[in-house]
Structure formats: C-alpha cells, structure tokens
Amino acid sequence: TMAIGEGGGELAKQLLRDTYDVAYPGVVAIYLEGAPRPGVGPHDVALAIIREVFAKGYVKNKVMEFVGPGIASMTTDFRNGIDVMTTETTCLSSIWATDENTHAFLAAHGRGEEYKQLAPGDVAYYDGCARVNLSEILPMIALPFHPSNGYTIAELNENLEDILHEVEVEAARIGGDKVNFSLLDKIEGGRLRVQQGVIAGCSGGNYDSVVQAARALKGANTGCGEFSLAVYPTSQPVALELTRRGYIYDLMEAGAIVRTAFCGPCFGAGDTPANNGLSIRHTTRNFPNREGSKPGNGQLSAVALMDARSIAATAAAGGILTPATDLPDETWDEACEYTFDSAPYDKRVYWGFGKAKPESELVEGPNIKPWPAMEPLGENILLKVCSKIMDPVTTTDELIPSGETSSFRSNPLGLAEFTLSRRDPEYVGRSKCVDAVEKRRVAGESLIEADPELAVVFAALNGAGVDADASCVEYGSMIYAKKPGDGSAREQAASCQRVIGGLANIVEEYATKRYRSNVMNWGMVPFQLVGEPPFEVGDYVYVPGIREAIGGDLSDITAWVVHAGEAREISLYVADMTEEERAIVRAGCLINYNRTRREKE
C-alpha cells in the first residue's frame, strides 16, 4: 500500500469516483543497513534522515522506497515510527519492502491473509539513493523550529551555548519585538534542563515506544519539580495492552501522567508548554506556530523532537537532557510482545459501511455553516497584497493554526477569522476589506464606486499604457510567501484564504503538492515568481487576460505591479496544471466545477 497525504478537495474527487491525477513521481531508494544500537529508536532514525534530505529537497514530491538488509533488524512497529515521519521530508509518500515480521504484524491484527511480499526486483532503477547505516545513528534531538534542525544529543551537549544561541536568534526573528524567548538560561552546570516531556500521537504513542519508555522509568522518579511527563498511547487497543501487561503502572508509578489516545499535543490542544518553556516530544512536528504558540501575541513556547527512549531517560534524570544510550544496554529489551484485543472497537465503533440509513436525520449544530458562494474566475484580476511573508518556509500551521480553531472546522467563515493569526494578525482584516469591495462589485456597483482609492490604481495602469478597464475586473486579495504549505494536508490552509476574498497566491515555490492542490481546488491561481517580490503589503498586482492564460501557455504571464501610483511590468508563471485543474480554477472552485458538471449531466 502506498498512502499519499492530500487535502479535502482531492478526497472529494475520490468520493465522486473521479481519478487521482498526479505526475509520475521520482522514486528514491532509502537503503538501510546495520541495526539500531540499544537505546536508539525510530524517531532517532527519522530525524537523522530528515536532517540530511530536507534542506536539499532531495526527496521533495518523490516516493521514498525503504529497502536493504537493515529492515530486518526492526519490528514493524519500529518501522511505522519511522514511516509516519517521512512527510516531514516533503516526500510524496513512502513504502517499505515487506517480510515475515510484516506478515506477523498483520496476522496479529486479524489480517494475515492480506500479506504480500514486496521487494525490489533483481535489477531496480531509482532516481536517487540515500544510504543509511542504522548502526551509526545516535540519539537525536530536533531543536526548534523544524524537524530538520537536527543534532545528535551528544553534539548538542558538546556545543550547548553556541547551538542554543542560534535557536534564540531564530526565535527573535520569528517573534520580533513581541517575544522574549530564551534557552541559554536553561543551562545548569553545563547541562540543558527542559520543562516538559510528551510521548504521543501517531509517531510516539505506538506500542513499542511506550513499552521502552516504561522500561526506562520502571522504579524511577520523574520528580515533583518543574519537569512533567505525559504519555498518550496511540489507540485504545494499545492502551488496553499496555495496561494488561503492567506498563501503564510503571509509567504512572514513576510520576508520568497517562492520558487517552489523542492527537491534541501535536497541535496545541493538550499539554501546551508554558510560555518560554522547552518541551521535548516524541511527536511529528515542532513548527514555531504550533503546540499553542502565538508569536504574534507575544507567546512562544519551544518544542524539540526526541525519541521516547531519550525522553524517558531525561524524565528519569528529573528533566536534565539525557540520551537513552546513557542508560545500561540491558534497559532496552527490544522484544515487545503484543496481543491485539479488538474489544474497544467491537464494542464501541459502529461498522456502518454498506449500511446506509437515508431516513436518519443529519443533526447540525449552530456552528455548522454552509460554504459561501464563489465567483468564477474573471477575465482580468486585480490583486491587493494583503500579506508578505519572507520566511524560508511557511507551514500550514501558520496559514491556519490548529488547536483553538478545532471547534470551527465546520464553520468556514468562523474558521477563516484565524487565518495567519499566529504569523500576520492583520491579514484577516485586510483581506476582508478587499472582499467587501468585491461583494459590492458583484452586487452591481463599479469597483471605483465601491472603493474610490482604486481610481489611482487604474489611472497608474492606463498611464503606463495598459488597457485596464475597471468594469471588467475581478478584485481579490493575495498572499506572498517564499515557500508555503509545509506540513499537513489541511485544506483549510487554502479555503480560509478563499472565503474572505483570496484570489491567488504568489510564491517562489510550493512546499508540497498537496497545498498547491488545495489552492487550485479552492479556485485560487497558484502563481509563482522568480526572484524577490517587487511589491509590499498594500500594493496591487493586475493580471490582464488571466482566464485565457489559464487555458493556454502558463510559462510567462504578464502582470503589473502598482506601487505608490506607478505601474511596473513583471512576469509570473504557473507550473503545469491538468486540464481538470485548469477548469476548476476557471470555475472558481471545485464546488462550482462539480455543480456545473452535474447540471450538464
């Protein structure tokens, strides 16, 4: 099986039995050899790989194919812990060669008959190869503010002040004068003190990792000081088995707090770190606008990623950063016997596939709202620059934060109020002002009547020889970011821009295919620009003939920047689009496209 993270628009196409169209991806072999040493876990392996490939873009939008003799040294649960982190490399997907351990894992879950052996052919060609000697990997830590900011814990301890100073500099850049963030004050006697540990989610809460943490903490004491440890098993059956075998007892007896399966700590809806605190976590991400941080409001809490084994070793040391390899090798008995008990699913989950009940009423609460209507793409568009983000990477958590937004997931306009709230709090107000003018235009007013300031814009365009007629122009907001969309496939990162007036993005490059897909499915033009952006927030970008251009050559699209009453020509482009993607953008969004298609049928 190969799974690909995608936004809701692409999934909606599958529900309608449409095809999933993607350019045939490159495939990079991740050749594993050797075996992890005692105390080294899947997060250590994953962070070591991410450190090497992320910045280089080596596997971006490619499939990572894990092969080699090193696979046999790891259990399937261990492999799963690595695999769930591969999205942080910006790959398209990842797959693994299978073996008898895979078969045993499936059999334990009642699916043994589904096993198939998968392996490269005797001769296999790849678009690249990364060779990983598992025996050489040491306990890792990914410091704020990205999973690729990785060091071995030994490297960090040897260069503690220099490395932490670099993180402080980055924090100052992110938070500006609103944030007072420090790490150097957490050094005690040449060692780093952390304030919190969390083992959770799809990467950290799996059975093997929690078992190893419990073994490290058996009979230990996490202390009653500032440091705290929380453990979230990854599912109810995993929690049930951990309880049955006594591992939950060992964790709680040592002072850990054990909570039910929940993704909350990963996105700031549980165990939010204290302001200016440092949390070590076996979770997936440590972006600057995640886990409850709000740099725009002066709150920045830092998260470093570590494997559960080293988190447990740190907890046993009362919060002093400690690699798991400092504990005796006999601590880490890699055999983690597991018996799957389906009772939590059998007794609680309604297995409704093929059992539709059309007569049942769909209950909608007051916070469930319909999508606002979208206009088809105009012949010409005028974009107001409402945010300009020059960070090397802009994550989906910055575009639309998780955590406090969860209760608005079914309220498009309510959710949109949080767009860029952690990165550019003024963006929503700017974009809504643009949207209000466009709504007046759609209702019958001219753009100049709706916003007299636009008269200066059109005067500048016409003064530069551009035939710009305000009566046939669609008006919308625009975001510039160098490389947006790193992280999750959350479609709201694009839909929230759209419902408050977003009409296009201009970027240097898109971090992921899935975010670009979301942009197109919500009817926004995915422009790209070579070089530095020649505009500032408050400027305008006029793109004549865009509707025709979307149907034709996308490699050189003439546009005009209006700044301080003067117009300047620039060149934009759009990367390849399928015929369906072109039609969706021209329709104004996927909803409009499907509605029109249904009417034709």
RACOR-V834162 format. One record per residue. N is the residue number from 0. SS is DSSP state (2 for helix, 1 for strand, 0 for the rest). Layout:
# RACOR-V834162
n=N ss=SS
n=N ss=SS
This chain:
# RACOR-V834162
n=0 ss=0
n=1 ss=0
n=2 ss=0
n=3 ss=0
n=4 ss=0
n=5 ss=0
n=6 ss=0
n=7 ss=2
n=8 ss=2
n=9 ss=2
n=10 ss=2
n=11 ss=2
n=12 ss=2
n=13 ss=2
n=14 ss=2
n=15 ss=0
n=16 ss=0
n=17 ss=0
n=18 ss=0
n=19 ss=0
n=20 ss=0
n=21 ss=0
n=22 ss=0
n=23 ss=0
n=24 ss=0
n=25 ss=0
n=26 ss=1
n=27 ss=1
n=28 ss=1
n=29 ss=1
n=30 ss=1
n=31 ss=1
n=32 ss=1
n=33 ss=0
n=34 ss=0
n=35 ss=0
n=36 ss=0
n=37 ss=0
n=38 ss=0
n=39 ss=0
n=40 ss=0
n=41 ss=2
n=42 ss=2
n=43 ss=2
n=44 ss=2
n=45 ss=2
n=46 ss=2
n=47 ss=2
n=48 ss=2
n=49 ss=2
n=50 ss=2
n=51 ss=2
n=52 ss=2
n=53 ss=0
n=54 ss=0
n=55 ss=0
n=56 ss=0
n=57 ss=0
n=58 ss=0
n=59 ss=0
n=60 ss=0
n=61 ss=0
n=62 ss=1
n=63 ss=1
n=64 ss=1
n=65 ss=1
n=66 ss=1
n=67 ss=0
n=68 ss=2
n=69 ss=2
n=70 ss=2
n=71 ss=2
n=72 ss=2
n=73 ss=0
n=74 ss=0
n=75 ss=2
n=76 ss=2
n=77 ss=2
n=78 ss=2
n=79 ss=2
n=80 ss=2
n=81 ss=2
n=82 ss=2
n=83 ss=0
n=84 ss=0
n=85 ss=2
n=86 ss=2
n=87 ss=2
n=88 ss=2
n=89 ss=0
n=90 ss=0
n=91 ss=0
n=92 ss=1
n=93 ss=1
n=94 ss=1
n=95 ss=1
n=96 ss=0
n=97 ss=0
n=98 ss=0
n=99 ss=2
n=100 ss=2
n=101 ss=2
n=102 ss=2
n=103 ss=2
n=104 ss=2
n=105 ss=2
n=106 ss=2
n=107 ss=2
n=108 ss=0
n=109 ss=0
n=110 ss=0
n=111 ss=2
n=112 ss=2
n=113 ss=2
n=114 ss=0
n=115 ss=0
n=116 ss=0
n=117 ss=0
n=118 ss=0
n=119 ss=0
n=120 ss=0
n=121 ss=0
n=122 ss=0
n=123 ss=0
n=124 ss=0
n=125 ss=0
n=126 ss=0
n=127 ss=1
n=128 ss=1
n=129 ss=1
n=130 ss=1
n=131 ss=1
n=132 ss=1
n=133 ss=2
n=134 ss=2
n=135 ss=2
n=136 ss=0
n=137 ss=0
n=138 ss=0
n=139 ss=1
n=140 ss=1
n=141 ss=1
n=142 ss=0
n=143 ss=0
n=144 ss=1
n=145 ss=0
n=146 ss=0
n=147 ss=0
n=148 ss=0
n=149 ss=1
n=150 ss=1
n=151 ss=1
n=152 ss=2
n=153 ss=2
n=154 ss=2
n=155 ss=2
n=156 ss=2
n=157 ss=2
n=158 ss=0
n=159 ss=2
n=160 ss=2
n=161 ss=2
n=162 ss=2
n=163 ss=2
n=164 ss=2
n=165 ss=2
n=166 ss=2
n=167 ss=2
n=168 ss=2
n=169 ss=2
n=170 ss=2
n=171 ss=2
n=172 ss=2
n=173 ss=2
n=174 ss=2
n=175 ss=2
n=176 ss=2
n=177 ss=2
n=178 ss=0
n=179 ss=0
n=180 ss=0
n=181 ss=0
n=182 ss=0
n=183 ss=2
n=184 ss=2
n=185 ss=2
n=186 ss=1
n=187 ss=1
n=188 ss=0
n=189 ss=0
n=190 ss=1
n=191 ss=1
n=192 ss=1
n=193 ss=0
n=194 ss=0
n=195 ss=1
n=196 ss=1
n=197 ss=1
n=198 ss=1
n=199 ss=0
n=200 ss=2
n=201 ss=2
n=202 ss=2
n=203 ss=2
n=204 ss=0
n=205 ss=0
n=206 ss=2
n=207 ss=2
n=208 ss=2
n=209 ss=2
n=210 ss=2
n=211 ss=2
n=212 ss=2
n=213 ss=2
n=214 ss=2
n=215 ss=2
n=216 ss=2
n=217 ss=0
n=218 ss=0
n=219 ss=0
n=220 ss=0
n=221 ss=0
n=222 ss=0
n=223 ss=0
n=224 ss=0
n=225 ss=0
n=226 ss=0
n=227 ss=1
n=228 ss=1
n=229 ss=1
n=230 ss=1
n=231 ss=1
n=232 ss=0
n=233 ss=0
n=234 ss=0
n=235 ss=2
n=236 ss=2
n=237 ss=2
n=238 ss=2
n=239 ss=2
n=240 ss=2
n=241 ss=2
n=242 ss=2
n=243 ss=2
n=244 ss=0
n=245 ss=0
n=246 ss=2
n=247 ss=2
n=248 ss=2
n=249 ss=2
n=250 ss=2
n=251 ss=2
n=252 ss=2
n=253 ss=0
n=254 ss=0
n=255 ss=0
n=256 ss=1
n=257 ss=1
n=258 ss=1
n=259 ss=0
n=260 ss=0
n=261 ss=0
n=262 ss=0
n=263 ss=2
n=264 ss=2
n=265 ss=2
n=266 ss=2
n=267 ss=0
n=268 ss=0
n=269 ss=0
n=270 ss=0
n=271 ss=0
n=272 ss=0
n=273 ss=0
n=274 ss=0
n=275 ss=0
n=276 ss=0
n=277 ss=1
n=278 ss=1
n=279 ss=1
n=280 ss=1
n=281 ss=1
n=282 ss=0
n=283 ss=0
n=284 ss=0
n=285 ss=0
n=286 ss=1
n=287 ss=0
n=288 ss=0
n=289 ss=0
n=290 ss=0
n=291 ss=0
n=292 ss=0
n=293 ss=1
n=294 ss=2
n=295 ss=2
n=296 ss=2
n=297 ss=0
n=298 ss=1
n=299 ss=0
n=300 ss=0
n=301 ss=1
n=302 ss=1
n=303 ss=1
n=304 ss=1
n=305 ss=0
n=306 ss=0
n=307 ss=2
n=308 ss=2
n=309 ss=2
n=310 ss=2
n=311 ss=2
n=312 ss=2
n=313 ss=2
n=314 ss=2
n=315 ss=2
n=316 ss=0
n=317 ss=0
n=318 ss=0
n=319 ss=1
n=320 ss=0
n=321 ss=0
n=322 ss=0
n=323 ss=2
n=324 ss=2
n=325 ss=2
n=326 ss=0
n=327 ss=0
n=328 ss=2
n=329 ss=2
n=330 ss=2
n=331 ss=0
n=332 ss=0
n=333 ss=0
n=334 ss=0
n=335 ss=0
n=336 ss=0
n=337 ss=0
n=338 ss=0
n=339 ss=0
n=340 ss=0
n=341 ss=0
n=342 ss=2
n=343 ss=2
n=344 ss=2
n=345 ss=2
n=346 ss=2
n=347 ss=2
n=348 ss=0
n=349 ss=0
n=350 ss=0
n=351 ss=0
n=352 ss=0
n=353 ss=0
n=354 ss=0
n=355 ss=0
n=356 ss=0
n=357 ss=0
n=358 ss=0
n=359 ss=0
n=360 ss=0
n=361 ss=0
n=362 ss=0
n=363 ss=0
n=364 ss=0
n=365 ss=0
n=366 ss=0
n=367 ss=0
n=368 ss=0
n=369 ss=0
n=370 ss=0
n=371 ss=0
n=372 ss=0
n=373 ss=0
n=374 ss=0
n=375 ss=0
n=376 ss=0
n=377 ss=0
n=378 ss=0
n=379 ss=0
n=380 ss=1
n=381 ss=1
n=382 ss=1
n=383 ss=1
n=384 ss=1
n=385 ss=1
n=386 ss=1
n=387 ss=1
n=388 ss=1
n=389 ss=0
n=390 ss=0
n=391 ss=0
n=392 ss=0
n=393 ss=1
n=394 ss=1
n=395 ss=2
n=396 ss=2
n=397 ss=2
n=398 ss=2
n=399 ss=1
n=400 ss=0
n=401 ss=0
n=402 ss=0
n=403 ss=0
n=404 ss=0
n=405 ss=2
n=406 ss=2
n=407 ss=2
n=408 ss=0
n=409 ss=0
n=410 ss=0
n=411 ss=2
n=412 ss=2
n=413 ss=2
n=414 ss=2
n=415 ss=2
n=416 ss=0
n=417 ss=0
n=418 ss=1
n=419 ss=0
n=420 ss=0
n=421 ss=0
n=422 ss=0
n=423 ss=0
n=424 ss=0
n=425 ss=0
n=426 ss=2
n=427 ss=2
n=428 ss=2
n=429 ss=2
n=430 ss=2
n=431 ss=2
n=432 ss=2
n=433 ss=2
n=434 ss=2
n=435 ss=2
n=436 ss=2
n=437 ss=2
n=438 ss=2
n=439 ss=2
n=440 ss=2
n=441 ss=2
n=442 ss=0
n=443 ss=0
n=444 ss=0
n=445 ss=0
n=446 ss=2
n=447 ss=2
n=448 ss=2
n=449 ss=2
n=450 ss=0
n=451 ss=0
n=452 ss=0
n=453 ss=2
n=454 ss=2
n=455 ss=2
n=456 ss=2
n=457 ss=2
n=458 ss=2
n=459 ss=2
n=460 ss=2
n=461 ss=2
n=462 ss=2
n=463 ss=0
n=464 ss=0
n=465 ss=0
n=466 ss=0
n=467 ss=0
n=468 ss=0
n=469 ss=2
n=470 ss=2
n=471 ss=2
n=472 ss=0
n=473 ss=1
n=474 ss=1
n=475 ss=1
n=476 ss=1
n=477 ss=1
n=478 ss=1
n=479 ss=1
n=480 ss=1
n=481 ss=0
n=482 ss=0
n=483 ss=1
n=484 ss=1
n=485 ss=1
n=486 ss=0
n=487 ss=0
n=488 ss=0
n=489 ss=0
n=490 ss=0
n=491 ss=2
n=492 ss=2
n=493 ss=2
n=494 ss=2
n=495 ss=2
n=496 ss=2
n=497 ss=2
n=498 ss=2
n=499 ss=0
n=500 ss=0
n=501 ss=1
n=502 ss=1
n=503 ss=1
n=504 ss=1
n=505 ss=1
n=506 ss=1
n=507 ss=0
n=508 ss=0
n=509 ss=0
n=510 ss=0
n=511 ss=0
n=512 ss=2
n=513 ss=2
n=514 ss=2
n=515 ss=2
n=516 ss=2
n=517 ss=2
n=518 ss=2
n=519 ss=2
n=520 ss=2
n=521 ss=0
n=522 ss=0
n=523 ss=0
n=524 ss=1
n=525 ss=1
n=526 ss=1
n=527 ss=1
n=528 ss=0
n=529 ss=0
n=530 ss=0
n=531 ss=0
n=532 ss=0
n=533 ss=0
n=534 ss=0
n=535 ss=0
n=536 ss=0
n=537 ss=0
n=538 ss=0
n=539 ss=1
n=540 ss=1
n=541 ss=1
n=542 ss=1
n=543 ss=0
n=544 ss=0
n=545 ss=2
n=546 ss=2
n=547 ss=2
n=548 ss=2
n=549 ss=2
n=550 ss=0
n=551 ss=0
n=552 ss=0
n=553 ss=0
n=554 ss=0
n=555 ss=0
n=556 ss=1
n=557 ss=1
n=558 ss=1
n=559 ss=1
n=560 ss=1
n=561 ss=1
n=562 ss=1
n=563 ss=0
n=564 ss=0
n=565 ss=1
n=566 ss=1
n=567 ss=1
n=568 ss=1
n=569 ss=1
n=570 ss=1
n=571 ss=1
n=572 ss=1
n=573 ss=0
n=574 ss=0
n=575 ss=0
n=576 ss=0
n=577 ss=0
n=578 ss=2
n=579 ss=2
n=580 ss=2
n=581 ss=2
n=582 ss=2
n=583 ss=2
n=584 ss=2
n=585 ss=2
n=586 ss=2
n=587 ss=0
n=588 ss=0
n=589 ss=2
n=590 ss=2
n=591 ss=2
n=592 ss=2
n=593 ss=2
n=594 ss=2
n=595 ss=2
n=596 ss=2
n=597 ss=2
n=598 ss=2
n=599 ss=2
n=600 ss=0
